[in-house]
Amino acid sequence: MTKEMVQFTIQTSGKNGGATWNSPYTFIREAQHFDTKDLQLTLYTGQHLNFDHVISSGKLNPDDAEAWEKKYQQAPTDGSYEDFLQWCKENDYIDDYTTESYTVAEGNN
């Protein structure tokens, strides 16, 4: 038996968040148990943690963060991963991304 997996590598910048936010964010999910809304929530959680840090350091106004979050909730989640990630890139929510699909064999353990 095999499982289809999807690996996402998301590039963001540390313009306000510092050097730690410059690291690529890589995660892997089973394709059959993961959809674009899950991807939106996963990225939102990471960005929200970054916003909390930037707001607490005084580098971002909480109202600006709220406006960013409201717009992000309008991202298209009814299409493909590619559509969603491209929207994020075009709207400056991420700098770049790559996706890779592959199949893994499940062992009989």
Biopython code that builds the backbone (N, CA, C, O; Angstrom):
import numpy as np
from Bio.PDB.StructureBuilder import StructureBuilder

atoms = [
    (1, "MET", "N", (0.843, -1.176, 0.000)),
    (1, "MET", "CA", (0.000, 0.000, 0.000)),
    (1, "MET", "C", (0.895, 1.249, 0.000)),
    (1, "MET", "O", (1.963, 1.253, 0.612)),
    (2, "THR", "N", (0.455, 2.289, -0.681)),
    (2, "THR", "CA", (1.241, 3.529, -0.757)),
    (2, "THR", "C", (0.413, 4.723, -0.303)),
    (2, "THR", "O", (-0.817, 4.682, -0.279)),
    (3, "LYS", "N", (1.121, 5.777, 0.054)),
    (3, "LYS", "CA", (0.490, 7.048, 0.432)),
    (3, "LYS", "C", (1.072, 8.150, -0.435)),
    (3, "LYS", "O", (2.280, 8.189, -0.670)),
    (4, "GLU", "N", (0.223, 9.037, -0.907)),
    (4, "GLU", "CA", (0.697, 10.211, -1.630)),
    (4, "GLU", "C", (0.962, 11.320, -0.620)),
    (4, "GLU", "O", (0.116, 11.623, 0.222)),
    (5, "MET", "N", (2.139, 11.918, -0.714)),
    (5, "MET", "CA", (2.548, 12.980, 0.201)),
    (5, "MET", "C", (2.781, 14.265, -0.585)),
    (5, "MET", "O", (3.108, 14.231, -1.771)),
    (6, "VAL", "N", (2.608, 15.392, 0.091)),
    (6, "VAL", "CA", (2.898, 16.695, -0.501)),
    (6, "VAL", "C", (3.823, 17.429, 0.460)),
    (6, "VAL", "O", (3.539, 17.536, 1.653)),
    (7, "GLN", "N", (4.937, 17.935, -0.075)),
    (7, "GLN", "CA", (5.864, 18.728, 0.731)),
    (7, "GLN", "C", (5.771, 20.175, 0.279)),
    (7, "GLN", "O", (5.860, 20.475, -0.912)),
    (8, "PHE", "N", (5.591, 21.067, 1.243)),
    (8, "PHE", "CA", (5.513, 22.498, 0.985)),
    (8, "PHE", "C", (6.744, 23.164, 1.590)),
    (8, "PHE", "O", (7.081, 22.905, 2.745)),
    (9, "THR", "N", (7.410, 24.007, 0.833)),
    (9, "THR", "CA", (8.496, 24.825, 1.356)),
    (9, "THR", "C", (8.117, 26.271, 1.085)),
    (9, "THR", "O", (8.006, 26.687, -0.068)),
    (10, "ILE", "N", (7.920, 27.028, 2.145)),
    (10, "ILE", "CA", (7.444, 28.403, 2.062)),
    (10, "ILE", "C", (8.588, 29.327, 2.463)),
    (10, "ILE", "O", (9.218, 29.137, 3.504)),
    (11, "GLN", "N", (8.847, 30.317, 1.637)),
    (11, "GLN", "CA", (9.863, 31.333, 1.940)),
    (11, "GLN", "C", (9.155, 32.612, 2.375)),
    (11, "GLN", "O", (8.253, 33.096, 1.691)),
    (12, "THR", "N", (9.566, 33.146, 3.504)),
    (12, "THR", "CA", (9.060, 34.444, 3.956)),
    (12, "THR", "C", (10.261, 35.324, 4.268)),
    (12, "THR", "O", (11.397, 34.855, 4.331)),
    (13, "SER", "N", (9.987, 36.603, 4.460)),
    (13, "SER", "CA", (11.098, 37.506, 4.755)),
    (13, "SER", "C", (10.985, 38.013, 6.185)),
    (13, "SER", "O", (9.917, 37.972, 6.796)),
    (14, "GLY", "N", (12.086, 38.483, 6.692)),
    (14, "GLY", "CA", (12.129, 38.991, 8.052)),
    (14, "GLY", "C", (12.093, 40.496, 8.094)),
    (14, "GLY", "O", (12.725, 41.096, 8.963)),
    (15, "LYS", "N", (11.370, 41.135, 7.178)),
    (15, "LYS", "CA", (11.348, 42.595, 7.129)),
    (15, "LYS", "C", (11.052, 43.210, 8.486)),
    (15, "LYS", "O", (11.728, 44.147, 8.908)),
    (16, "ASN", "N", (10.049, 42.688, 9.166)),
    (16, "ASN", "CA", (9.711, 43.188, 10.498)),
    (16, "ASN", "C", (9.912, 42.145, 11.586)),
    (16, "ASN", "O", (10.020, 42.486, 12.763)),
    (17, "GLY", "N", (9.964, 40.875, 11.197)),
    (17, "GLY", "CA", (9.960, 39.809, 12.185)),
    (17, "GLY", "C", (11.318, 39.328, 12.642)),
    (17, "GLY", "O", (11.400, 38.537, 13.581)),
    (18, "GLY", "N", (12.372, 39.772, 12.018)),
    (18, "GLY", "CA", (13.692, 39.338, 12.445)),
    (18, "GLY", "C", (14.202, 38.155, 11.656)),
    (18, "GLY", "O", (13.493, 37.589, 10.825)),
    (19, "ALA", "N", (15.428, 37.793, 11.922)),
    (19, "ALA", "CA", (16.125, 36.782, 11.131)),
    (19, "ALA", "C", (15.463, 35.411, 11.188)),
    (19, "ALA", "O", (15.527, 34.661, 10.214)),
    (20, "THR", "N", (14.825, 35.066, 12.313)),
    (20, "THR", "CA", (14.236, 33.728, 12.409)),
    (20, "THR", "C", (13.131, 33.520, 11.379)),
    (20, "THR", "O", (12.876, 32.384, 10.980)),
    (21, "TRP", "N", (12.481, 34.573, 10.945)),
    (21, "TRP", "CA", (11.392, 34.438, 9.978)),
    (21, "TRP", "C", (11.916, 34.282, 8.555)),
    (21, "TRP", "O", (11.140, 34.026, 7.634)),
    (22, "ASN", "N", (13.231, 34.434, 8.368)),
    (22, "ASN", "CA", (13.821, 34.254, 7.041)),
    (22, "ASN", "C", (14.024, 32.784, 6.682)),
    (22, "ASN", "O", (14.270, 32.463, 5.520)),
    (23, "SER", "N", (13.927, 31.898, 7.653)),
    (23, "SER", "CA", (14.144, 30.478, 7.397)),
    (23, "SER", "C", (13.014, 29.907, 6.554)),
    (23, "SER", "O", (11.860, 30.295, 6.733)),
    (24, "PRO", "N", (13.321, 28.997, 5.640)),
    (24, "PRO", "CA", (12.240, 28.344, 4.897)),
    (24, "PRO", "C", (11.376, 27.519, 5.851)),
    (24, "PRO", "O", (11.890, 26.863, 6.758)),
    (25, "TYR", "N", (10.099, 27.558, 5.642)),
    (25, "TYR", "CA", (9.141, 26.809, 6.444)),
    (25, "TYR", "C", (8.736, 25.596, 5.616)),
    (25, "TYR", "O", (8.041, 25.746, 4.612)),
    (26, "THR", "N", (9.156, 24.395, 6.016)),
    (26, "THR", "CA", (8.912, 23.178, 5.253)),
    (26, "THR", "C", (8.024, 22.243, 6.067)),
    (26, "THR", "O", (8.293, 21.984, 7.240)),
    (27, "PHE", "N", (6.979, 21.748, 5.447)),
    (27, "PHE", "CA", (6.143, 20.763, 6.110)),
    (27, "PHE", "C", (5.589, 19.779, 5.090)),
    (27, "PHE", "O", (5.466, 20.087, 3.905)),
    (28, "ILE", "N", (5.261, 18.596, 5.576)),
    (28, "ILE", "CA", (4.823, 17.493, 4.721)),
    (28, "ILE", "C", (3.475, 16.998, 5.236)),
    (28, "ILE", "O", (3.275, 16.842, 6.440)),
    (29, "ARG", "N", (2.568, 16.758, 4.315)),
    (29, "ARG", "CA", (1.246, 16.245, 4.682)),
    (29, "ARG", "C", (0.841, 15.105, 3.757)),
    (29, "ARG", "O", (1.293, 15.027, 2.615)),
    (30, "GLU", "N", (-0.009, 14.232, 4.258)),
    (30, "GLU", "CA", (-0.625, 13.226, 3.395)),
    (30, "GLU", "C", (-1.639, 13.944, 2.510)),
    (30, "GLU", "O", (-2.511, 14.653, 3.013)),
    (31, "ALA", "N", (-1.531, 13.767, 1.223)),
    (31, "ALA", "CA", (-2.392, 14.485, 0.283)),
    (31, "ALA", "C", (-3.865, 14.181, 0.520)),
    (31, "ALA", "O", (-4.697, 15.084, 0.429)),
    (32, "GLN", "N", (-4.203, 12.942, 0.818)),
    (32, "GLN", "CA", (-5.602, 12.573, 0.941)),
    (32, "GLN", "C", (-6.251, 13.075, 2.233)),
    (32, "GLN", "O", (-7.473, 13.020, 2.369)),
    (33, "HIS", "N", (-5.443, 13.565, 3.186)),
    (33, "HIS", "CA", (-5.989, 14.071, 4.443)),
    (33, "HIS", "C", (-5.656, 15.547, 4.654)),
    (33, "HIS", "O", (-5.584, 16.013, 5.791)),
    (34, "PHE", "N", (-5.456, 16.269, 3.579)),
    (34, "PHE", "CA", (-5.005, 17.655, 3.699)),
    (34, "PHE", "C", (-5.573, 18.444, 2.537)),
    (34, "PHE", "O", (-5.464, 18.023, 1.386)),
    (35, "ASP", "N", (-6.176, 19.578, 2.825)),
    (35, "ASP", "CA", (-6.723, 20.392, 1.744)),
    (35, "ASP", "C", (-6.225, 21.826, 1.865)),
    (35, "ASP", "O", (-5.458, 22.155, 2.770)),
    (36, "THR", "N", (-6.661, 22.659, 0.961)),
    (36, "THR", "CA", (-6.155, 24.033, 0.910)),
    (36, "THR", "C", (-6.555, 24.826, 2.152)),
    (36, "THR", "O", (-5.799, 25.696, 2.585)),
    (37, "LYS", "N", (-7.710, 24.552, 2.731)),
    (37, "LYS", "CA", (-8.087, 25.247, 3.975)),
    (37, "LYS", "C", (-7.127, 24.879, 5.103)),
    (37, "LYS", "O", (-6.798, 25.718, 5.942)),
    (38, "ASP", "N", (-6.678, 23.618, 5.122)),
    (38, "ASP", "CA", (-5.668, 23.217, 6.107)),
    (38, "ASP", "C", (-4.372, 23.986, 5.883)),
    (38, "ASP", "O", (-3.728, 24.421, 6.838)),
    (39, "LEU", "N", (-3.995, 24.153, 4.625)),
    (39, "LEU", "CA", (-2.785, 24.907, 4.297)),
    (39, "LEU", "C", (-2.931, 26.355, 4.749)),
    (39, "LEU", "O", (-2.000, 26.924, 5.318)),
    (40, "GLN", "N", (-4.093, 26.951, 4.499)),
    (40, "GLN", "CA", (-4.332, 28.327, 4.935)),
    (40, "GLN", "C", (-4.196, 28.448, 6.455)),
    (40, "GLN", "O", (-3.571, 29.389, 6.945)),
    (41, "LEU", "N", (-4.769, 27.515, 7.198)),
    (41, "LEU", "CA", (-4.693, 27.561, 8.652)),
    (41, "LEU", "C", (-3.259, 27.353, 9.144)),
    (41, "LEU", "O", (-2.822, 28.017, 10.084)),
    (42, "THR", "N", (-2.531, 26.437, 8.513)),
    (42, "THR", "CA", (-1.146, 26.179, 8.897)),
    (42, "THR", "C", (-0.293, 27.439, 8.719)),
    (42, "THR", "O", (0.472, 27.807, 9.610)),
    (43, "LEU", "N", (-0.429, 28.098, 7.561)),
    (43, "LEU", "CA", (0.334, 29.325, 7.329)),
    (43, "LEU", "C", (-0.127, 30.452, 8.250)),
    (43, "LEU", "O", (0.691, 31.236, 8.733)),
    (44, "TYR", "N", (-1.413, 30.534, 8.491)),
    (44, "TYR", "CA", (-1.954, 31.572, 9.368)),
    (44, "TYR", "C", (-1.374, 31.453, 10.776)),
    (44, "TYR", "O", (-1.013, 32.453, 11.397)),
    (45, "THR", "N", (-1.291, 30.223, 11.268)),
    (45, "THR", "CA", (-0.750, 30.009, 12.612)),
    (45, "THR", "C", (0.685, 30.510, 12.707)),
    (45, "THR", "O", (1.047, 31.196, 13.663)),
    (46, "GLY", "N", (1.506, 30.164, 11.708)),
    (46, "GLY", "CA", (2.894, 30.629, 11.702)),
    (46, "GLY", "C", (3.003, 32.135, 11.603)),
    (46, "GLY", "O", (3.790, 32.756, 12.318)),
    (47, "GLN", "N", (2.215, 32.726, 10.717)),
    (47, "GLN", "CA", (2.251, 34.177, 10.563)),
    (47, "GLN", "C", (1.726, 34.877, 11.814)),
    (47, "GLN", "O", (2.250, 35.919, 12.208)),
    (48, "HIS", "N", (0.695, 34.310, 12.436)),
    (48, "HIS", "CA", (0.127, 34.936, 13.628)),
    (48, "HIS", "C", (1.146, 34.965, 14.765)),
    (48, "HIS", "O", (1.243, 35.956, 15.488)),
    (49, "LEU", "N", (1.898, 33.893, 14.922)),
    (49, "LEU", "CA", (2.960, 33.887, 15.933)),
    (49, "LEU", "C", (3.988, 34.974, 15.626)),
    (49, "LEU", "O", (4.476, 35.646, 16.534)),
    (50, "ASN", "N", (4.312, 35.143, 14.353)),
    (50, "ASN", "CA", (5.245, 36.189, 13.948)),
    (50, "ASN", "C", (4.669, 37.567, 14.263)),
    (50, "ASN", "O", (5.381, 38.432, 14.773)),
    (51, "PHE", "N", (3.385, 37.779, 13.963)),
    (51, "PHE", "CA", (2.752, 39.063, 14.261)),
    (51, "PHE", "C", (2.776, 39.361, 15.744)),
    (51, "PHE", "O", (3.060, 40.490, 16.145)),
    (52, "ASP", "N", (2.482, 38.362, 16.569)),
    (52, "ASP", "CA", (2.508, 38.587, 18.016)),
    (52, "ASP", "C", (3.877, 39.107, 18.449)),
    (52, "ASP", "O", (3.976, 40.026, 19.263)),
    (53, "HIS", "N", (4.934, 38.506, 17.890)),
    (53, "HIS", "CA", (6.298, 38.941, 18.216)),
    (53, "HIS", "C", (6.546, 40.364, 17.736)),
    (53, "HIS", "O", (7.093, 41.183, 18.474)),
    (54, "VAL", "N", (6.145, 40.663, 16.501)),
    (54, "VAL", "CA", (6.422, 41.983, 15.926)),
    (54, "VAL", "C", (5.603, 43.066, 16.628)),
    (54, "VAL", "O", (6.105, 44.165, 16.862)),
    (55, "ILE", "N", (4.349, 42.765, 16.966)),
    (55, "ILE", "CA", (3.511, 43.743, 17.681)),
    (55, "ILE", "C", (4.092, 44.008, 19.062)),
    (55, "ILE", "O", (4.195, 45.162, 19.477)),
    (56, "SER", "N", (4.474, 42.949, 19.783)),
    (56, "SER", "CA", (5.002, 43.131, 21.137)),
    (56, "SER", "C", (6.322, 43.887, 21.135)),
    (56, "SER", "O", (6.664, 44.529, 22.128)),
    (57, "SER", "N", (7.073, 43.823, 20.037)),
    (57, "SER", "CA", (8.333, 44.558, 19.958)),
    (57, "SER", "C", (8.118, 45.997, 19.485)),
    (57, "SER", "O", (9.070, 46.774, 19.408)),
    (58, "GLY", "N", (6.865, 46.354, 19.166)),
    (58, "GLY", "CA", (6.555, 47.715, 18.746)),
    (58, "GLY", "C", (6.821, 48.008, 17.284)),
    (58, "GLY", "O", (6.765, 49.170, 16.880)),
    (59, "LYS", "N", (7.109, 46.996, 16.473)),
    (59, "LYS", "CA", (7.421, 47.207, 15.057)),
    (59, "LYS", "C", (6.197, 47.149, 14.160)),
    (59, "LYS", "O", (6.297, 47.454, 12.971)),
    (60, "LEU", "N", (5.038, 46.765, 14.698)),
    (60, "LEU", "CA", (3.822, 46.667, 13.898)),
    (60, "LEU", "C", (2.635, 47.103, 14.733)),
    (60, "LEU", "O", (2.490, 46.695, 15.885)),
    (61, "ASN", "N", (1.795, 47.928, 14.152)),
    (61, "ASN", "CA", (0.579, 48.390, 14.791)),
    (61, "ASN", "C", (-0.439, 47.242, 14.786)),
    (61, "ASN", "O", (-0.624, 46.592, 13.757)),
    (62, "PRO", "N", (-1.098, 46.984, 15.917)),
    (62, "PRO", "CA", (-2.098, 45.904, 15.943)),
    (62, "PRO", "C", (-3.192, 46.068, 14.887)),
    (62, "PRO", "O", (-3.708, 45.071, 14.381)),
    (63, "ASP", "N", (-3.555, 47.306, 14.546)),
    (63, "ASP", "CA", (-4.576, 47.525, 13.515)),
    (63, "ASP", "C", (-4.089, 47.067, 12.144)),
    (63, "ASP", "O", (-4.873, 46.553, 11.346)),
    (64, "ASP", "N", (-2.794, 47.251, 11.867)),
    (64, "ASP", "CA", (-2.229, 46.782, 10.596)),
    (64, "ASP", "C", (-2.263, 45.260, 10.523)),
    (64, "ASP", "O", (-2.559, 44.686, 9.476)),
    (65, "ALA", "N", (-1.958, 44.620, 11.637)),
    (65, "ALA", "CA", (-1.999, 43.160, 11.681)),
    (65, "ALA", "C", (-3.423, 42.659, 11.479)),
    (65, "ALA", "O", (-3.637, 41.660, 10.792)),
    (66, "GLU", "N", (-4.385, 43.336, 12.063)),
    (66, "GLU", "CA", (-5.783, 42.926, 11.909)),
    (66, "GLU", "C", (-6.231, 43.068, 10.452)),
    (66, "GLU", "O", (-6.931, 42.197, 9.933)),
    (67, "ALA", "N", (-5.835, 44.154, 9.793)),
    (67, "ALA", "CA", (-6.176, 44.342, 8.373)),
    (67, "ALA", "C", (-5.542, 43.253, 7.522)),
    (67, "ALA", "O", (-6.171, 42.737, 6.598)),
    (68, "TRP", "N", (-4.296, 42.904, 7.829)),
    (68, "TRP", "CA", (-3.598, 41.842, 7.101)),
    (68, "TRP", "C", (-4.349, 40.532, 7.247)),
    (68, "TRP", "O", (-4.560, 39.811, 6.271)),
    (69, "GLU", "N", (-4.756, 40.226, 8.491)),
    (69, "GLU", "CA", (-5.455, 38.975, 8.749)),
    (69, "GLU", "C", (-6.803, 38.926, 8.039)),
    (69, "GLU", "O", (-7.176, 37.883, 7.502)),
    (70, "LYS", "N", (-7.537, 40.032, 8.029)),
    (70, "LYS", "CA", (-8.838, 40.060, 7.343)),
    (70, "LYS", "C", (-8.672, 39.799, 5.854)),
    (70, "LYS", "O", (-9.450, 39.047, 5.268)),
    (71, "LYS", "N", (-7.680, 40.403, 5.243)),
    (71, "LYS", "CA", (-7.450, 40.171, 3.815)),
    (71, "LYS", "C", (-7.035, 38.719, 3.576)),
    (71, "LYS", "O", (-7.477, 38.099, 2.609)),
    (72, "TYR", "N", (-6.198, 38.180, 4.444)),
    (72, "TYR", "CA", (-5.730, 36.801, 4.297)),
    (72, "TYR", "C", (-6.896, 35.813, 4.321)),
    (72, "TYR", "O", (-6.866, 34.798, 3.626)),
    (73, "GLN", "N", (-7.915, 36.107, 5.115)),
    (73, "GLN", "CA", (-9.076, 35.226, 5.186)),
    (73, "GLN", "C", (-9.823, 35.170, 3.853)),
    (73, "GLN", "O", (-10.646, 34.277, 3.652)),
    (74, "GLN", "N", (-9.551, 36.109, 2.938)),
    (74, "GLN", "CA", (-10.188, 36.122, 1.625)),
    (74, "GLN", "C", (-9.415, 35.314, 0.583)),
    (74, "GLN", "O", (-9.846, 35.218, -0.565)),
    (75, "ALA", "N", (-8.296, 34.742, 0.966)),
    (75, "ALA", "CA", (-7.492, 33.942, 0.031)),
    (75, "ALA", "C", (-8.333, 32.782, -0.506)),
    (75, "ALA", "O", (-9.132, 32.207, 0.233)),
    (76, "PRO", "N", (-8.163, 32.436, -1.782)),
    (76, "PRO", "CA", (-8.972, 31.366, -2.376)),
    (76, "PRO", "C", (-8.564, 29.989, -1.839)),
    (76, "PRO", "O", (-7.429, 29.548, -2.021)),
    (77, "THR", "N", (-9.507, 29.327, -1.178)),
    (77, "THR", "CA", (-9.212, 27.999, -0.643)),
    (77, "THR", "C", (-10.034, 26.914, -1.338)),
    (77, "THR", "O", (-10.011, 25.755, -0.925)),
    (78, "ASP", "N", (-10.752, 27.284, -2.382)),
    (78, "ASP", "CA", (-11.579, 26.296, -3.075)),
    (78, "ASP", "C", (-10.896, 25.735, -4.321)),
    (78, "ASP", "O", (-11.487, 24.947, -5.059)),
    (79, "GLY", "N", (-9.661, 26.141, -4.548)),
    (79, "GLY", "CA", (-8.908, 25.652, -5.702)),
    (79, "GLY", "C", (-7.753, 24.771, -5.266)),
    (79, "GLY", "O", (-7.832, 24.065, -4.261)),
    (80, "SER", "N", (-6.695, 24.825, -6.029)),
    (80, "SER", "CA", (-5.525, 23.987, -5.760)),
    (80, "SER", "C", (-4.582, 24.670, -4.765)),
    (80, "SER", "O", (-4.711, 25.858, -4.470)),
    (81, "TYR", "N", (-3.624, 23.874, -4.257)),
    (81, "TYR", "CA", (-2.565, 24.443, -3.425)),
    (81, "TYR", "C", (-1.858, 25.554, -4.189)),
    (81, "TYR", "O", (-1.556, 26.614, -3.640)),
    (82, "GLU", "N", (-1.599, 25.288, -5.471)),
    (82, "GLU", "CA", (-0.867, 26.239, -6.311)),
    (82, "GLU", "C", (-1.613, 27.572, -6.399)),
    (82, "GLU", "O", (-1.000, 28.633, -6.288)),
    (83, "ASP", "N", (-2.936, 27.523, -6.599)),
    (83, "ASP", "CA", (-3.740, 28.753, -6.671)),
    (83, "ASP", "C", (-3.618, 29.548, -5.372)),
    (83, "ASP", "O", (-3.417, 30.763, -5.392)),
    (84, "PHE", "N", (-3.740, 28.851, -4.249)),
    (84, "PHE", "CA", (-3.668, 29.505, -2.952)),
    (84, "PHE", "C", (-2.296, 30.121, -2.708)),
    (84, "PHE", "O", (-2.191, 31.281, -2.310)),
    (85, "LEU", "N", (-1.246, 29.341, -2.948)),
    (85, "LEU", "CA", (0.109, 29.840, -2.703)),
    (85, "LEU", "C", (0.472, 30.976, -3.648)),
    (85, "LEU", "O", (1.172, 31.909, -3.254)),
    (86, "GLN", "N", (0.007, 30.909, -4.879)),
    (86, "GLN", "CA", (0.268, 31.999, -5.823)),
    (86, "GLN", "C", (-0.422, 33.278, -5.361)),
    (86, "GLN", "O", (0.156, 34.361, -5.453)),
    (87, "TRP", "N", (-1.653, 33.163, -4.864)),
    (87, "TRP", "CA", (-2.364, 34.322, -4.322)),
    (87, "TRP", "C", (-1.567, 34.918, -3.162)),
    (87, "TRP", "O", (-1.404, 36.135, -3.071)),
    (88, "CYS", "N", (-1.072, 34.052, -2.279)),
    (88, "CYS", "CA", (-0.280, 34.528, -1.141)),
    (88, "CYS", "C", (0.969, 35.271, -1.608)),
    (88, "CYS", "O", (1.336, 36.301, -1.042)),
    (89, "LYS", "N", (1.615, 34.746, -2.637)),
    (89, "LYS", "CA", (2.821, 35.382, -3.164)),
    (89, "LYS", "C", (2.480, 36.730, -3.805)),
    (89, "LYS", "O", (3.162, 37.725, -3.560)),
    (90, "GLU", "N", (1.434, 36.761, -4.618)),
    (90, "GLU", "CA", (1.054, 37.998, -5.306)),
    (90, "GLU", "C", (0.591, 39.076, -4.336)),
    (90, "GLU", "O", (0.719, 40.265, -4.629)),
    (91, "ASN", "N", (0.057, 38.681, -3.188)),
    (91, "ASN", "CA", (-0.440, 39.631, -2.196)),
    (91, "ASN", "C", (0.544, 39.850, -1.053)),
    (91, "ASN", "O", (0.176, 40.389, -0.009)),
    (92, "ASP", "N", (1.796, 39.434, -1.246)),
    (92, "ASP", "CA", (2.892, 39.690, -0.317)),
    (92, "ASP", "C", (2.707, 39.051, 1.061)),
    (92, "ASP", "O", (3.152, 39.595, 2.072)),
    (93, "TYR", "N", (2.047, 37.892, 1.088)),
    (93, "TYR", "CA", (1.939, 37.143, 2.328)),
    (93, "TYR", "C", (3.098, 36.178, 2.486)),
    (93, "TYR", "O", (3.479, 35.835, 3.605)),
    (94, "ILE", "N", (3.657, 35.740, 1.371)),
    (94, "ILE", "CA", (4.867, 34.927, 1.358)),
    (94, "ILE", "C", (5.755, 35.461, 0.242)),
    (94, "ILE", "O", (5.282, 36.163, -0.652)),
    (95, "ASP", "N", (7.039, 35.131, 0.294)),
    (95, "ASP", "CA", (7.939, 35.573, -0.766)),
    (95, "ASP", "C", (7.974, 34.584, -1.922)),
    (95, "ASP", "O", (7.985, 34.982, -3.086)),
    (96, "ASP", "N", (7.991, 33.305, -1.601)),
    (96, "ASP", "CA", (8.043, 32.276, -2.642)),
    (96, "ASP", "C", (7.671, 30.934, -2.029)),
    (96, "ASP", "O", (7.538, 30.812, -0.812)),
    (97, "TYR", "N", (7.507, 29.942, -2.870)),
    (97, "TYR", "CA", (7.129, 28.621, -2.401)),
    (97, "TYR", "C", (7.524, 27.570, -3.425)),
    (97, "TYR", "O", (7.718, 27.874, -4.602)),
    (98, "THR", "N", (7.639, 26.342, -2.969)),
    (98, "THR", "CA", (7.750, 25.191, -3.855)),
    (98, "THR", "C", (6.860, 24.093, -3.267)),
    (98, "THR", "O", (6.654, 24.026, -2.055)),
    (99, "THR", "N", (6.347, 23.255, -4.129)),
    (99, "THR", "CA", (5.607, 22.077, -3.686)),
    (99, "THR", "C", (6.181, 20.870, -4.404)),
    (99, "THR", "O", (6.643, 20.961, -5.542)),
    (100, "GLU", "N", (6.142, 19.756, -3.728)),
    (100, "GLU", "CA", (6.637, 18.520, -4.315)),
    (100, "GLU", "C", (5.723, 17.394, -3.862)),
    (100, "GLU", "O", (5.446, 17.255, -2.671)),
    (101, "SER", "N", (5.255, 16.591, -4.809)),
    (101, "SER", "CA", (4.434, 15.422, -4.492)),
    (101, "SER", "C", (5.259, 14.167, -4.700)),
    (101, "SER", "O", (6.069, 14.084, -5.624)),
    (102, "TYR", "N", (5.046, 13.199, -3.835)),
    (102, "TYR", "CA", (5.729, 11.923, -3.994)),
    (102, "TYR", "C", (4.925, 10.843, -3.289)),
    (102, "TYR", "O", (4.031, 11.138, -2.496)),
    (103, "THR", "N", (5.242, 9.622, -3.576)),
    (103, "THR", "CA", (4.553, 8.469, -3.004)),
    (103, "THR", "C", (5.509, 7.697, -2.117)),
    (103, "THR", "O", (6.674, 7.493, -2.458)),
    (104, "VAL", "N", (4.998, 7.271, -0.974)),
    (104, "VAL", "CA", (5.793, 6.450, -0.056)),
    (104, "VAL", "C", (5.068, 5.136, 0.184)),
    (104, "VAL", "O", (3.839, 5.092, 0.216)),
    (105, "ALA", "N", (5.827, 4.080, 0.350)),
    (105, "ALA", "CA", (5.258, 2.775, 0.646)),
    (105, "ALA", "C", (5.050, 2.646, 2.138)),
    (105, "ALA", "O", (5.910, 3.028, 2.932)),
    (106, "GLU", "N", (3.900, 2.103, 2.516)),
    (106, "GLU", "CA", (3.619, 1.865, 3.920)),
    (106, "GLU", "C", (4.137, 0.490, 4.286)),
    (106, "GLU", "O", (3.915, -0.476, 3.556)),
    (107, "GLY", "N", (4.823, 0.398, 5.408)),
    (107, "GLY", "CA", (5.359, -0.885, 5.862)),
    (107, "GLY", "C", (4.315, -1.699, 6.589)),
    (107, "GLY", "O", (3.262, -1.175, 6.953)),
    (108, "ASN", "N", (4.583, -2.943, 6.799)),
    (108, "ASN", "CA", (3.706, -3.849, 7.546)),
    (108, "ASN", "C", (4.254, -4.062, 8.941)),
    (108, "ASN", "O", (4.673, -5.168, 9.282)),
    (109, "ASN", "N", (4.256, -3.034, 9.735)),
    (109, "ASN", "CA", (4.793, -3.130, 11.102)),
    (109, "ASN", "C", (3.707, -3.474, 12.085)),
    (109, "ASN", "O", (3.972, -3.596, 13.281)),
]
sb = StructureBuilder()
sb.init_structure("model")
sb.init_model(0)
sb.init_chain("A")
sb.init_seg("    ")
for serial, (resi, resn, name, xyz) in enumerate(atoms, 1):
    if name == "N":
        sb.init_residue(resn, " ", resi, " ")
    sb.init_atom(name, np.array(xyz, "f"), 0.0, 1.0, " ", f" {name:<3s}", serial, name[0])
structure = sb.get_structure()
